[in-house]
């Protein structure tokens, strides 16, 4: 077939004529595409072969004796296999102990599964869930990946970072699967229609999150969280605020358009007329209140959920710390039976990968190019000064074109900026452009004089998909392996809704194809 395509592409009106230059170019493009495809297939197969393939007898021996011989070496089972498993219940292994992984575990436990979590760190919520902006906004719908943002980010490669809020770092082009991510971004996120549909998909997860929170609220998991009255957003121009409001109306999101400072006071039922508040309002004078938003401390909630799982499901739940997944264990029929880790093989009936952008490393083992790239963001925290009791940040999750600010139980958090890049860790996040810009803009707009040394500063890598919609999906070709990843900056906002969708997908639901990895090309 390829020969026929090439022959058609390079044929001329007569066999004696010289080929036209455009056909030579066509040949180059097609040949390159075939070469890249062939290279990718070879790489996928090579990665697949790094898995561990055992016979049925070897797997049975591993179950019964906790060890088996494989290629002149002894394979051992992880001790976690024999802990807290109710007989005749399906066992799910959740890979990753961030807020996505622990909320997924909680959902599955509530449905009656045995659940084992494996986490490479010595505690839960050690990466992006450890320290972020505390911004809980399940009805926030603006995808980062849009036509305008992509153009803006590309232009900002050549701008000084301190003049930008979102940008590409040139090292992003070296990130694994960046080509697949870029192509799919161009195909799936460029039109207004696509952006609205992507927003609807985001909001569906957010809506399910709110429903599940109401079911869980009596458990006490959210004590001390969800205390802000809403999200107060300021905009740089009339055009931007009207465009945003039009989208709110289209998507049916409750909101209030703010034309005067008195409206803010009426909403909060408090006196907020301070010099700093008025300065901020008068700077923009264009604002909207989203009345369904609040705030939440991700790490604290993750730790609380872990304790809840341990106390309420003592015979069904186990967690293995300092355990990193390396590859899969498959039987002779290519069915996944376990995960090879640095501490032995963890056996299970089903497996859910919840490793944010690092999920693609395990996906490669199953011949899948997962199109997720890291987007670095910055978060800064400190104890809120006394004079914050009358600030807008006391009452709202506050966002401006430059940053988000929250004040949760006396702890001030600032967060913002995004840099699509590779995942090279920061040596000093406080010296990086994102942190500097957030603090400078916050001081400038609110009349404060905070120093960088006043804050704990951290950067983290948010998992960004080509359409900024999470991947909640079965892995093609492997009916018992699933992925719940790619939530961008909204992990805490979508964790419960995503866990709900994932559990239904695991039980065979076809209702959530919008979140399937199959929506992407060249994977």
NORRAZI-V828975 format. One record per backbone hydrogen bond with DSSP energy under -0.5 kcal/mol. NH is the residue of the N-H (numbers start at 1). CO is the residue of the C=O. If there is no record, write none. Layout:
BEGIN
nh={NH NH}
co={CO CO}
END
This chain:
BEGIN
nh={5 6 7 8 9 10 11 11 17 23 24 25 26 27 28 29 30 31 32 33 34 35 36 37 38 39 40 41 42 43 44 45 46 47 48 49 50 51 52 53 54 54 59 60 61 62 63 64 65 66 67 68 70 73 75 75 77 78 81 82 83 89 92 92 93 94 94 95 95 96 96 102 103 104 105 106 107 108 109 110 111 112 113 114 115 116 117 118 119 125 130 131 136 136 137 140 143 146 147 150 151 152 153 154 155 156 157 158 159 163 164 167 168 169 172 173 174 175 178 181 182 183 184 185 186 187 188 189 195 196 197 198 199 200 201 202 203 204 205 206 207 208 209 210 211 212 213 214 215 216 217 219 220 221 223 225 226 229 231 232 232 233 233 234 235 241 242 243 244 245 246 247 248 249 250 251 252 252 253 254 256 258 259 263 264 264 265 266 267 268 269 270 272 274 278 279 280 281 282 283 284 285 287 288 289 290 290 291 291 293 294 296 298 301 302 303 304 305 306 307 308 309 310 311 312 313 316 317 318 320 321 322 323 324 326 327 329 330 330 331 334 337 338 339 340 341 341 342 344 345 346 347 348 349 350 351 352 353 354 354 358 359 360 361 362 363 364 365 365 366 367 368 369 370 371 372 373 375 376 376 377 378 379 380 381 382 384 388 389 390 391 394 395 395 396 397 398 398 399 400 404 405 406 407 408 409 411 412 412 413 414 415 416 418 419 420 421 431 432 436 437 438 439 440 441 442 443 444 445 446 447 448 454 455 456 457 458 460 462 462 463 464 464 465 466 468 471 472 472 473 475 475 476 478 481 482 483 484 485 488 490 494 495 498 499 500 501 502 503 504 505 506 507 508 509 513 515 516 519 520}
co={1 2 3 4 5 6 7 8 14 20 20 21 22 23 24 25 26 27 28 29 30 31 32 33 34 35 36 37 38 39 40 41 42 43 44 45 47 48 328 51 52 330 55 56 57 58 59 60 61 62 61 75 73 70 68 73 66 345 78 79 80 86 90 114 350 92 116 93 352 94 118 98 99 100 101 102 103 104 105 106 107 109 108 90 316 92 318 94 320 97 127 127 134 294 135 137 141 144 189 146 147 148 149 150 151 152 154 155 156 160 161 418 153 420 169 170 171 172 175 177 178 179 180 181 182 183 184 185 191 192 193 194 195 196 197 198 199 200 201 202 203 204 205 206 207 208 209 210 211 212 213 216 217 216 220 222 295 395 290 230 397 231 288 399 286 237 238 239 240 241 242 243 244 245 246 247 248 249 248 252 289 287 257 260 260 261 261 262 263 264 265 265 270 272 274 275 276 277 278 279 280 281 258 233 256 231 288 254 289 290 136 134 296 297 298 299 300 301 302 303 304 305 306 307 308 309 313 313 115 117 319 121 119 322 340 340 338 52 328 335 331 329 329 346 327 339 344 324 341 76 339 345 337 91 91 480 93 482 95 352 355 356 357 358 358 359 360 361 362 363 364 363 523 368 369 370 464 462 374 419 460 416 458 414 456 412 410 385 386 387 388 391 391 392 392 230 396 405 232 403 415 398 413 393 411 407 408 382 410 406 380 404 378 165 376 167 374 428 429 432 433 434 435 436 437 438 439 440 441 442 443 443 451 452 381 455 379 377 375 460 488 373 462 463 371 465 485 470 515 483 478 481 474 475 478 351 473 353 471 463 487 490 491 494 495 496 497 498 499 500 501 502 503 505 504 510 512 513 516 517}
END
